[in-house]
Amino acid sequence: MAAADDIALIRKQEETLVFPAFDEAISFKIGSAIRQRALAENLPIIVDIRLWDRPLFYAAMPGSNASNPDWARRKINVVKRFLRSTYRMVLEQQRPDRAFKIGEGLDISEYVLAGGGFPVTVKGAGVIGVIAVSGLPEREDHGVVVDALCDHLGVDKRGLALASEAE
């Protein structure tokens, strides 16, 4: 699938996966669901869910490593700045060095082009936070978040899932 097709589908994910409300209980439910999937599938990830003013959920799974929280932090910064998923940014920017263009003025130690950060959007309020997963290839990190949001919001995954890179 071409990058343009993936970008269009990610835009659709961002437009569709909108919450009527979002709070600590919802964060815990989604984070716990991602954690349960990670345990069942032996995924070496961390999960970090937060509003702009505070963290709400964090879990580190067996096999994750000390760099995963830093990758997640930098993904969170990208979502906060651009209000869109980090994997969409990866595809739009097409930068193999994982850095934004020099003219953007974004330090690589604070911002990274890597998939796995997805905006928490509330109807009528806009983007209020982020769900970040780190530890898998970026397309898979993104997919883990999208799957969990589809499950929570009762949205059919088949219409929103990105094709696997092998397809």
Number of C-alpha atoms within 10 A of each C-alpha: 10 7 13 12 11 18 18 12 17 23 15 13 21 20 10 15 22 20 17 11 12 16 10 13 11 14 21 15 14 20 25 17 17 23 21 14 14 19 14 9 9 13 20 17 25 28 27 23 27 21 20 13 8 9 14 18 19 19 17 20 17 13 12 17 15 10 10 18 22 16 25 26 19 22 29 30 19 25 25 20 10 12 20 21 28 27 26 27 21 22 18 14 14 14 14 10 10 14 20 20 12 8 6 8 8 14 13 13 11 15 22 25 27 28 27 32 35 34 28 26 23 16 12 10 10 13 20 16 24 27 29 32 34 30 23 18 12 19 18 19 24 27 22 20 22 23 19 20 24 19 14 15 14 10 15 11 15 10 10 20 17 21 12 10 8 4 6
